């Protein structure tokens, strides 16, 4: 086995891998998007797309609850947490894309190859729980938006969200680029809505910019720390690491050292730009909450429904609440598109099982819809709000089980060859993984103490 074979992650098993490379997940769209030759911007456009599918997970309805609570209760203080979380996400998603491009394996396939069968199975179960929790947040968010915009009862709204499975199948059969175009259009809708909300809420720009500077008070105040960890858990999504390592392989880049190096560069550019948009949207939610609710003394606003009811009266601008709900609907629908893709990737990667995509997506959606529907029917809007927050706690606790394997694999020369992480990237990545694990352990402690008290 030559060093090039190791570096390229060829179809045979190299020193770093126990088994030959498996059939790629999402085989129906594997290497279907051609990479243009010529100028750098043509190549950048060819690689643009996967980063936006990943970015929608960083602005899903689960983020709204934590951002609204942080802005309403503490003003602009926690903007620094959103910024730091986003920088962590840029690093981790860059590593995820590199793993997929260099080795030809997604993160789930890499875990299946590296770990024993019981460990791999356990990681799959944890990842499925995280995807179900994420899908739960998206289903609830979409249902709440339909209720606010059109008065559709929550149980019916939850049932309607199941239909997006058909939309995904239709778009994917028409080409992966069409699916990416829809996602980008929905992101643009969300960004436009919140740009409008920021303009009419007239934030205090001085304190706003100071909010991006980390404050020691976050660590000293238990309530701030709790919401800060919640923002971290809602921002860095574990299933996105599996998703990104697979969908970057939709590009038909040259499978040579130079071709893969170019693909890694443009994939990182794509995800960085896309995640910068996610940073703007998450920050905008918190800014609007701070400028509208914190400034007016409504510091207890933490639920989406309460924010919707108060926006128009407090801002005095007709349509402010409707624009907010429209952005929520776009966010929920966008996230369901990528969440169901992640479910397919995880099942195929960890178990090496191929089932029909429509069946896999129905299973994913059913796992989320059943608890959401039961909660909506028996506990109403307040119950769904609590379920939304619980889903984010579950996501944050699962995050380390995806981050540590990713950092480990991309730091091993036997697996990555000349593409292995440099010393400073390795140190930074392990530091980020350690911070995430520590903060999530503290979140678990605070959550359990709150339930027991």
RAURRA-V841862 format. One record per pair of residues at least 4 apart in sequence whose ideal C-beta (glycine too) atoms are under 6 Angstrom apart, sorted by the first residue. I is the first residue (numbers start at 1). J is the second residue. If there is no record, write none. Layout:
BEGIN
[[I;J] [I;J]]
END
This chain:
BEGIN
[[1;5] [1;14] [4;8] [5;10] [5;14] [6;14] [6;417] [7;417] [7;418] [9;102] [9;103] [9;104] [11;21] [12;20] [13;17] [13;19] [13;20] [15;414] [16;412] [16;414] [16;415] [17;113] [18;113] [19;113] [21;104] [22;109] [23;27] [24;30] [24;249] [25;106] [25;246] [25;345] [25;348] [25;349] [26;246] [29;176] [29;250] [30;249] [31;252] [32;176] [32;250] [33;250] [33;251] [34;252] [35;46] [35;251] [35;252] [35;253] [36;42] [36;46] [38;42] [43;266] [44;266] [47;251] [47;266] [47;267] [47;270] [48;270] [49;180] [50;247] [50;248] [51;270] [51;271] [51;274] [52;183] [52;184] [52;274] [53;183] [53;338] [54;93] [54;240] [54;244] [55;274] [55;275] [55;278] [56;183] [56;334] [56;335] [56;338] [57;237] [57;240] [57;338] [58;235] [58;278] [59;63] [59;278] [59;281] [59;331] [60;137] [60;138] [60;331] [60;335] [61;137] [61;141] [61;331] [61;332] [62;137] [62;234] [62;391] [62;392] [63;67] [63;234] [63;282] [64;68] [64;285] [64;304] [65;388] [65;389] [66;230] [66;231] [66;234] [67;282] [67;285] [67;286] [68;72] [68;289] [68;302] [68;307] [69;73] [69;227] [69;302] [70;74] [70;78] [70;227] [70;286] [71;286] [71;289] [71;290] [72;289] [72;293] [72;294] [72;299] [72;301] [73;299] [74;78] [74;224] [75;290] [75;294] [76;207] [76;208] [76;211] [76;290] [77;211] [77;215] [78;228] [79;211] [79;212] [79;283] [80;212] [80;213] [80;214] [81;228] [81;231] [82;282] [82;283] [83;212] [85;232] [85;235] [85;236] [86;279] [88;236] [88;432] [89;93] [89;236] [89;275] [90;272] [90;275] [93;244] [93;271] [94;268] [95;406] [95;410] [96;241] [96;244] [96;245] [97;244] [97;248] [97;267] [98;102] [98;264] [99;103] [99;245] [99;409] [99;410] [100;106] [100;245] [100;248] [100;249] [101;248] [101;260] [101;263] [101;264] [102;260] [102;416] [102;419] [105;109] [105;110] [106;245] [106;246] [106;345] [106;349] [107;241] [107;242] [107;245] [107;406] [108;242] [108;346] [108;349] [108;350] [109;349] [110;409] [111;115] [111;120] [111;123] [111;405] [112;120] [112;350] [115;119] [115;120] [120;350] [123;401] [124;350] [126;398] [126;401] [127;346] [130;238] [130;239] [130;395] [130;398] [131;239] [131;342] [131;343] [132;367] [132;368] [133;391] [133;394] [133;395] [134;239] [134;339] [135;339] [135;368] [136;368] [136;372] [136;391] [137;388] [137;391] [138;332] [138;335] [138;336] [138;339] [139;158] [139;161] [139;368] [139;369] [139;372] [140;372] [140;384] [140;388] [141;328] [141;332] [142;161] [142;332] [142;333] [143;154] [143;157] [143;158] [144;304] [145;325] [145;328] [145;329] [145;332] [146;150] [146;152] [146;157] [147;152] [147;154] [147;157] [148;308] [148;325] [149;325] [152;156] [152;157] [154;376] [155;373] [155;376] [155;377] [158;369] [158;372] [158;373] [158;376] [162;365] [162;369] [164;336] [165;361] [165;365] [168;337] [168;340] [169;358] [171;178] [171;179] [172;179] [174;178] [176;250] [183;334] [186;330] [186;334] [189;330] [190;281] [190;327] [190;330] [190;331] [191;281] [193;323] [193;326] [193;327] [194;281] [194;284] [196;323] [197;201] [197;288] [198;284] [198;287] [200;315] [200;317] [201;288] [201;291] [201;292] [203;208] [203;287] [203;291] [217;221] [218;224] [218;228] [224;228] [226;446] [229;439] [229;443] [230;392] [231;235] [232;439] [233;392] [233;395] [233;396] [234;392] [238;398] [238;399] [238;402] [239;342] [240;244] [241;402] [241;406] [242;342] [242;345] [242;346] [243;342] [246;345] [248;267] [253;259] [253;263] [254;259] [263;267] [271;275] [279;283] [280;284] [283;287] [288;292] [289;293] [290;294] [291;295] [292;314] [293;298] [293;301] [294;299] [296;314] [301;306] [301;307] [303;385] [305;381] [308;321] [308;324] [308;325] [310;314] [311;315] [311;320] [311;321] [311;324] [312;320] [312;321] [315;320] [319;323] [330;334] [335;339] [340;361] [340;364] [343;364] [344;357] [344;360] [345;349] [346;350] [347;351] [355;359] [355;360] [362;366] [365;369] [369;373] [375;379] [375;383] [375;384] [375;387] [376;384] [379;383] [393;447] [396;440] [396;443] [397;440] [399;403] [399;436] [400;404] [400;436] [400;437] [403;433] [403;436] [404;433] [407;429] [407;430] [407;433] [409;415] [410;416] [410;421] [411;421] [411;426] [413;420] [416;420] [421;425] [421;426] [425;429]]
END
